[in-house]
Amino acid sequence: MNKLLSFRSVLIFGGAGFVGSNWASHLLKTTDARVHILDNLSRRGVHRNLEWLRRECGNPERLKITVGDIRDAELVQRAVQNASEIYHFAAQVAVTTSVADPREDFEINALGTLNILEAARKSGRQPFILYTSTNKVYGNLSSKQLVLTGQRYCSLDEKGVNESQPLDLYSPYGCSKGTADQYVHDYSRMFALPTVVFRMSCIAGPRQLGNEDQGWVAHFLYSALEGRPLTVYGDGCQVRDVLSVNDLVVAFEKVRAHVEKTAGQIYNVGGGIKNSVSLLEVIDLIENVTGKKLRYSVQRPRPGDQLFYITDYEKLHKHTGWKPQVSVRENMKMIWDWWKQQRTVPEIIPMPQAPQPVLAQVPEAAS
C-alpha cells in the first residue's frame, strides 16, 4: 500500500451537506489541501453551505465544486482520477424514503458507492477512502435486554455496541447502506485500497438542516424555536448517543493520520455513554437551554427503530487516541447560536430560489 502523498488532493462526495461542508471547512482552514466537492444539491438549502465555503476559502483555486450525481459512473471516474483522498458522504438518508422507493435507495447508496470504489481502483493511485455508514446496519437490536428507568431505556449490560455486533440489515435503507459498507470494507482486502468505514450514531452541530428523517436533535431544537409542533414516534424513551460534528471532523483527521493502523478497518463512531440521551431528555434539555416549550404528539414506533443505541468507540480510541470532547448541552448551544446568526431556519421557512452554483470542469478520464 502506498503511503499518503504529501500533497493532499481531497475529493468529497456529498460535500455540500452537513457533514461534508463542515469537513471541507476544516480542511480549508487548517490544511493546504485542495478540496473538490461533488454534490447533486438535491437537498433543499445546501447551496448556502457552498456559498459559506466559497466565502471562507481565501484562495479560490483551492476549492472546486462540481454539480453531479454518484450514479453517473463516468462523471465519478473523471472526478476520482487525481484524488489522493476520498470522503464518501453522498447518500439517500431516510428510512421512510427507502420504503417508498427501494430501487432509487439502492441505486444511490449501493450502486453509487460501487461507482466510487471502481473509479478509485482503476485510478491506480490507491487513494485513502473514508465511507460514512450507519448504526442502522445492526438492525433493531431486539436481543438487547432493556429496562425502563424514568425517561429512558437502560441496558442491563451497561455497554455500548461495538464492531463485533452481528449485522442485521433492516429496511431497504439498512440493506443499501450495509451493502455499501461491506463493499468498501472488501475493496481494502481484495484490491489493497486503504479504506475506512465509520458506522455512525447521531451526528449534530451547526449548519445542520434537521428534519424528521435526519438530524433529529436539530429538528427538535428548530421546532421549539419556531413554535412548531412535531411528532415523536414511540414513547420517547428510546436512547441515542449524540456526537458533535466538530468531534467527527477530528475523527476523520485521526484515521487518516494513522492510516497504517486504520486502513481496512471498520469503526463504530458516536458520542458514547456520556453523550447518550433519550428523546424526552432532549426535549427537556431544549426547554432548559432556550426557555422555549416544545409541543409534540405521539405516534406508533416506526418499524425497525432501535429502542437503545449507544456507541462503544473503544476500538477507534485504541487505534488513534480519539474520543468525544463536546457534550450534548454544549452542542445544543452551538446549534442554537448558529440558528440565531442565520435568523431563519432552513427547511422550515420558505427560501428564495438558490443561485446557480459555479460548475467546475472535470477533466476527461484517461483511457
Backbone torsions as a table, in degrees:
resi	resn	phi	psi	omega
1	MET	NA	129.7	179.6
2	ASN	-69.1	143.8	174.4
3	LYS	-71.7	156.8	-180.0
4	LEU	-61.2	137.0	178.1
5	LEU	-68.0	148.2	-179.5
6	SER	-66.7	-33.1	177.7
7	PHE	-88.4	126.6	-176.1
8	ARG	-97.4	115.4	173.5
9	SER	-113.0	102.2	-168.1
10	VAL	-104.8	126.9	176.8
11	LEU	-111.0	126.5	-178.4
12	ILE	-119.8	108.0	172.6
13	PHE	-80.0	129.0	-173.0
14	GLY	77.5	28.2	-174.3
15	GLY	-73.7	-10.4	177.2
16	ALA	-87.1	-9.6	-177.6
17	GLY	-79.6	-172.3	-175.4
18	PHE	-60.9	-59.2	-179.5
19	VAL	-67.3	-44.9	-176.9
20	GLY	-61.2	-43.0	-178.3
21	SER	-70.9	-35.2	176.0
22	ASN	-66.7	-38.6	177.2
23	TRP	-67.2	-43.5	178.2
24	ALA	-61.1	-42.1	178.7
25	SER	-61.1	-44.0	178.3
26	HIS	-59.0	-45.0	-179.2
27	LEU	-64.1	-42.7	-177.8
28	LEU	-68.3	-31.4	-177.0
29	LYS	-87.7	-28.1	-170.3
30	THR	-118.5	-4.8	-179.9
31	THR	-135.0	175.5	174.4
32	ASP	-104.2	19.5	-177.9
33	ALA	-65.2	147.0	167.1
34	ARG	-88.1	134.7	-173.1
35	VAL	-118.6	126.1	176.7
36	HIS	-117.4	118.7	178.4
37	ILE	-101.9	129.3	172.5
38	LEU	-122.0	119.3	-174.1
39	ASP	-150.4	143.6	178.6
40	ASN	-88.9	-0.6	176.7
41	LEU	55.7	32.8	-176.5
42	SER	-75.9	-20.3	-178.6
43	ARG	-90.8	130.4	-176.1
44	ARG	-62.0	130.5	175.3
45	GLY	99.1	-13.0	-174.7
46	VAL	-71.5	-17.9	176.7
47	HIS	-58.8	-27.8	178.4
48	ARG	-65.3	-35.2	178.2
49	ASN	-65.1	-37.8	177.7
50	LEU	-67.2	-40.0	177.5
51	GLU	-62.3	-41.3	177.7
52	TRP	-61.5	-45.5	-179.2
53	LEU	-65.1	-39.8	179.8
54	ARG	-65.4	-35.4	176.6
55	ARG	-69.4	-37.3	-177.7
56	GLU	-73.4	-27.7	-173.9
57	CYS	-78.8	110.0	-179.0
58	GLY	-67.5	-32.8	-179.8
59	ASN	-113.4	104.3	-175.8
60	PRO	-60.9	-19.5	178.6
61	GLU	-71.6	-15.1	-179.7
62	ARG	-84.0	-13.9	-176.4
63	LEU	-121.9	121.5	176.5
64	LYS	-121.4	138.0	-177.7
65	ILE	-124.8	126.8	176.0
66	THR	-122.3	127.1	174.6
67	VAL	-89.6	115.0	-177.4
68	GLY	-169.8	176.0	-172.1
69	ASP	-122.3	139.4	-179.1
70	ILE	-69.7	-10.4	174.1
71	ARG	-76.3	-10.9	177.7
72	ASP	-89.8	95.1	-172.6
73	ALA	-62.0	-38.4	-179.1
74	GLU	-67.4	-41.3	178.0
75	LEU	-63.4	-43.5	179.2
76	VAL	-61.1	-42.0	-179.6
77	GLN	-62.6	-40.5	179.0
78	ARG	-66.4	-38.3	-178.7
79	ALA	-68.8	-35.8	-173.0
80	VAL	-77.8	-24.6	-164.3
81	GLN	-58.5	-27.1	-178.4
82	ASN	-110.2	9.3	-175.6
83	ALA	-83.8	136.6	171.3
84	SER	-95.2	-19.5	177.1
85	GLU	-139.8	140.0	179.0
86	ILE	-129.2	129.2	176.4
87	TYR	-119.3	118.8	-171.7
88	HIS	-106.9	99.2	178.8
89	PHE	-112.3	-5.7	-176.2
90	ALA	-70.3	131.2	-176.4
91	ALA	-166.9	159.6	161.3
92	GLN	-87.9	124.2	-163.2
93	VAL	-111.4	-4.1	-171.5
94	ALA	-110.7	130.7	175.1
95	VAL	-60.5	-42.9	-178.4
96	THR	-60.2	-41.7	178.6
97	THR	-66.3	-38.0	179.8
98	SER	-64.6	-34.3	177.9
99	VAL	-70.5	-38.1	179.9
100	ALA	-70.6	-34.7	-178.0
101	ASP	-144.5	78.3	-177.9
102	PRO	-60.7	-33.8	-177.9
103	ARG	-65.9	-46.8	179.0
104	GLU	-63.1	-40.5	177.4
105	ASP	-57.2	-45.7	179.3
106	PHE	-64.6	-44.1	-176.2
107	GLU	-63.9	-37.1	179.6
108	ILE	-74.8	-54.6	-170.4
109	ASN	-77.9	-41.6	-176.5
110	ALA	-91.8	-56.3	-177.4
111	LEU	-67.6	-39.5	177.4
112	GLY	-60.1	-39.4	177.7
113	THR	-66.5	-41.8	177.5
114	LEU	-61.3	-38.2	176.5
115	ASN	-58.3	-42.5	-179.6
116	ILE	-66.9	-44.9	-179.2
117	LEU	-63.4	-43.4	179.7
118	GLU	-65.4	-39.6	177.5
119	ALA	-63.5	-41.4	178.4
120	ALA	-64.7	-42.3	179.2
121	ARG	-62.7	-44.1	-176.6
122	LYS	-74.3	-18.6	-178.8
123	SER	-68.2	-26.0	-179.6
124	GLY	76.0	4.6	-175.9
125	ARG	-97.3	-8.1	-176.9
126	GLN	47.8	56.6	-178.8
127	PRO	-68.2	149.0	171.0
128	PHE	-65.9	133.2	-178.1
129	ILE	-127.9	125.8	174.2
130	LEU	-118.5	126.5	-179.1
131	TYR	-116.6	131.3	178.1
132	THR	-95.1	106.5	175.6
133	SER	-93.0	-157.1	-171.1
134	THR	-146.0	154.7	174.1
135	ASN	-69.4	-10.9	179.0
136	LYS	-65.6	-15.3	178.0
137	VAL	-67.8	-13.0	178.6
138	TYR	-91.5	3.4	178.2
139	GLY	71.9	-157.7	-175.3
140	ASN	-88.0	0.0	175.7
141	LEU	53.1	42.0	-175.4
142	SER	-66.8	-18.6	-179.3
143	SER	-78.1	-11.0	-178.8
144	LYS	-71.6	131.7	179.6
145	GLN	-83.9	120.5	-174.5
146	LEU	-124.5	153.3	170.7
147	VAL	-130.3	146.9	179.1
148	LEU	-90.5	119.8	-178.8
149	THR	-127.9	109.9	-179.1
150	GLY	63.2	-119.8	-177.3
151	GLN	-100.2	16.1	-177.3
152	ARG	-149.3	156.8	168.8
153	TYR	-83.6	145.3	176.7
154	CYS	-126.1	145.0	178.6
155	SER	-88.4	135.7	-179.0
156	LEU	-66.0	-28.3	180.0
157	ASP	-87.3	-7.2	177.7
158	GLU	54.6	33.4	-179.4
159	LYS	-122.9	151.3	172.6
160	GLY	-84.4	-179.4	-178.5
161	VAL	-92.6	124.2	176.1
162	ASN	-106.0	-177.6	-171.5
163	GLU	-72.0	-10.3	177.4
164	SER	-80.8	-8.0	178.1
165	GLN	-61.4	126.9	-179.5
166	PRO	-61.9	144.4	174.7
167	LEU	-70.0	143.4	178.2
168	ASP	-148.0	76.7	-171.8
169	LEU	-64.4	123.4	-173.0
170	TYR	-130.7	122.8	-177.5
171	SER	86.7	153.5	175.7
172	PRO	-55.2	-36.7	178.1
173	TYR	-62.1	-47.8	177.9
174	GLY	-59.8	-38.9	179.4
175	CYS	-66.5	-44.2	-177.1
176	SER	-70.3	-40.8	177.9
177	LYS	-69.2	-37.9	177.3
178	GLY	-65.5	-38.6	176.3
179	THR	-60.8	-48.0	179.1
180	ALA	-62.4	-44.2	177.8
181	ASP	-51.3	-49.1	-176.9
182	GLN	-72.2	-35.2	175.7
183	TYR	-62.6	-45.3	179.9
184	VAL	-61.0	-43.8	179.3
185	HIS	-63.1	-42.9	-175.8
186	ASP	-72.0	-29.8	179.0
187	TYR	-66.8	-20.9	171.9
188	SER	-72.6	-41.3	-178.7
189	ARG	-72.9	-41.2	-173.5
190	MET	-85.8	-34.6	-172.5
191	PHE	-121.8	8.6	175.6
192	ALA	59.9	28.0	173.0
193	LEU	-79.0	135.0	179.1
194	PRO	-77.9	82.5	-177.3
195	THR	-101.6	151.5	174.6
196	VAL	-135.0	136.7	176.2
197	VAL	-112.8	127.9	172.1
198	PHE	-104.7	116.1	170.3
199	ARG	-92.8	105.1	-165.5
200	MET	-100.6	147.0	170.6
201	SER	-89.7	-151.5	-176.2
202	CYS	-75.7	126.3	176.7
203	ILE	-107.9	136.2	-178.9
204	ALA	-144.0	154.9	177.6
205	GLY	160.9	179.0	179.6
206	PRO	-57.5	148.0	179.1
207	ARG	79.3	9.5	179.9
208	GLN	-83.5	127.9	179.0
209	LEU	-93.1	67.2	-171.6
210	GLY	-62.9	139.3	172.0
211	ASN	-144.1	-173.6	-173.1
212	GLU	-63.6	-28.6	-175.1
213	ASP	-97.1	-18.0	-179.7
214	GLN	-154.1	140.5	-180.0
215	GLY	73.8	51.4	-171.9
216	TRP	-66.2	-31.9	179.3
217	VAL	-63.5	-48.2	177.6
218	ALA	-64.2	-39.2	178.9
219	HIS	-60.6	-43.7	177.9
220	PHE	-63.1	-44.5	-178.2
221	LEU	-64.0	-49.0	-178.9
222	TYR	-61.3	-38.1	-179.7
223	SER	-63.1	-40.7	178.1
224	ALA	-65.5	-45.0	-177.5
225	LEU	-65.1	-30.5	-179.2
226	GLU	-95.0	-2.8	-178.7
227	GLY	70.1	28.5	-178.1
228	ARG	-100.8	130.5	176.9
229	PRO	-72.5	154.4	177.1
230	LEU	-135.0	173.1	-178.8
231	THR	-109.0	130.6	172.7
232	VAL	-103.7	123.8	179.9
233	TYR	-94.4	119.7	-173.7
234	GLY	95.5	-165.8	-174.9
235	ASP	-86.9	-2.8	178.4
236	GLY	83.1	-1.4	-179.8
237	CYS	-92.0	-2.3	178.8
238	GLN	-65.2	143.4	-169.1
239	VAL	-112.6	138.6	173.5
240	ARG	-135.4	154.2	169.8
241	ASP	-100.1	138.7	-173.4
242	VAL	-111.2	130.1	179.8
243	LEU	-114.7	131.5	175.5
244	SER	-67.0	139.5	176.9
245	VAL	-61.9	-27.5	176.3
246	ASN	-64.3	-40.5	176.4
247	ASP	-68.7	-35.6	178.5
248	LEU	-63.5	-41.7	178.6
249	VAL	-59.5	-41.0	177.0
250	VAL	-62.9	-39.0	178.4
251	ALA	-62.6	-38.5	176.5
252	PHE	-58.2	-47.7	-179.1
253	GLU	-64.4	-38.5	-177.5
254	LYS	-63.8	-45.2	-176.9
255	VAL	-70.4	-31.6	176.0
256	ARG	-69.7	-42.2	-178.4
257	ALA	-65.7	-25.7	-179.7
258	HIS	-111.0	38.5	-172.2
259	VAL	-59.7	-29.9	179.9
260	GLU	-64.7	-25.1	177.1
261	LYS	-94.6	-35.8	-169.5
262	THR	-91.7	-19.3	-177.8
263	ALA	-57.6	131.0	179.3
264	GLY	84.5	4.5	-174.9
265	GLN	-99.7	157.1	172.1
266	ILE	-116.9	133.3	-178.5
267	TYR	-128.7	137.0	167.2
268	ASN	-83.8	127.6	-172.6
269	VAL	-128.5	123.0	178.8
270	GLY	-171.0	-174.7	-175.8
271	GLY	-77.4	-18.1	178.7
272	GLY	78.7	-176.5	-173.8
273	ILE	-58.9	-41.1	-177.4
274	LYS	-64.5	-23.6	-179.7
275	ASN	-112.0	31.5	177.6
276	SER	-94.9	140.3	-178.6
277	VAL	-148.1	152.8	169.5
278	SER	-91.7	167.8	178.0
279	LEU	-61.2	-42.3	179.8
280	LEU	-65.2	-36.0	178.2
281	GLU	-67.4	-35.6	176.1
282	VAL	-66.3	-40.1	177.4
283	ILE	-59.8	-44.9	177.3
284	ASP	-62.6	-40.5	-179.6
285	LEU	-64.3	-41.5	178.7
286	ILE	-60.9	-45.1	179.8
287	GLU	-65.1	-35.4	179.1
288	ASN	-70.1	-41.7	-176.1
289	VAL	-76.2	-41.6	-172.0
290	THR	-102.1	-20.3	-173.7
291	GLY	76.8	7.1	-178.8
292	LYS	-99.3	135.6	178.3
293	LYS	-84.3	131.7	179.2
294	LEU	-100.7	119.2	178.3
295	ARG	-92.4	135.5	-179.4
296	TYR	-150.7	156.1	172.9
297	SER	-115.4	164.0	-176.0
298	VAL	-115.9	132.9	176.7
299	GLN	-123.8	170.9	179.1
300	ARG	-60.8	150.3	177.8
301	PRO	-59.5	150.7	175.2
302	ARG	-80.7	145.2	-179.8
303	PRO	-57.5	133.8	176.3
304	GLY	83.2	0.3	-178.9
305	ASP	-65.4	139.4	177.8
306	GLN	-86.7	124.6	177.1
307	LEU	-71.2	-26.9	-174.7
308	PHE	-149.3	118.4	172.6
309	TYR	-142.0	117.2	173.1
310	ILE	-130.1	134.8	-176.5
311	THR	-79.7	133.2	164.9
312	ASP	-97.9	104.8	-175.4
313	TYR	-99.9	20.9	-174.4
314	GLU	-60.1	-37.1	179.9
315	LYS	-61.5	-46.1	178.6
316	LEU	-64.4	-38.7	177.8
317	HIS	-62.7	-43.4	-179.7
318	LYS	-64.9	-38.1	-176.0
319	HIS	-79.8	-28.1	-171.8
320	THR	-131.6	-13.6	-175.0
321	GLY	84.9	3.2	-175.9
322	TRP	-75.5	144.0	166.0
323	LYS	-158.8	156.0	-177.2
324	PRO	-64.5	148.3	179.5
325	GLN	-119.9	-25.3	-172.2
326	VAL	-98.7	127.2	179.7
327	SER	-78.1	165.4	178.5
328	VAL	-61.7	-42.0	179.7
329	ARG	-63.2	-45.3	178.7
330	GLU	-62.2	-40.8	179.5
331	ASN	-63.2	-43.4	178.5
332	MET	-58.7	-43.4	179.7
333	LYS	-64.8	-37.1	178.8
334	MET	-66.3	-40.2	177.3
335	ILE	-64.1	-43.1	179.9
336	TRP	-63.3	-42.7	177.8
337	ASP	-60.3	-43.0	178.6
338	TRP	-63.4	-43.5	179.3
339	TRP	-58.5	-43.7	-179.6
340	LYS	-63.4	-35.1	178.0
341	GLN	-67.2	-32.9	-178.0
342	GLN	-76.7	-28.9	-178.9
343	ARG	69.4	-7.8	174.7
344	THR	-138.6	162.9	177.5
345	VAL	-111.0	112.4	176.2
346	PRO	-56.5	149.4	178.5
347	GLU	79.4	-13.7	-177.3
348	ILE	-111.5	-50.2	179.0
349	ILE	-89.2	132.7	178.5
350	PRO	-53.8	136.7	-175.5
351	MET	-113.3	150.9	176.0
352	PRO	-65.4	159.1	179.6
353	GLN	-59.5	136.7	-177.6
354	ALA	-67.3	139.9	174.0
355	PRO	-65.9	153.3	179.8
356	GLN	-63.4	121.7	-179.3
357	PRO	-70.3	156.5	177.0
358	VAL	-77.4	126.4	180.0
359	LEU	-97.7	129.2	175.5
360	ALA	-94.1	141.6	177.6
361	GLN	-79.0	127.6	176.8
362	VAL	-100.1	123.7	-176.8
363	PRO	-63.3	153.6	177.4
364	GLU	-63.3	142.7	178.4
365	ALA	-69.5	144.7	176.6
366	ALA	-67.3	141.1	-179.0
367	SER	-78.6	NA	NA
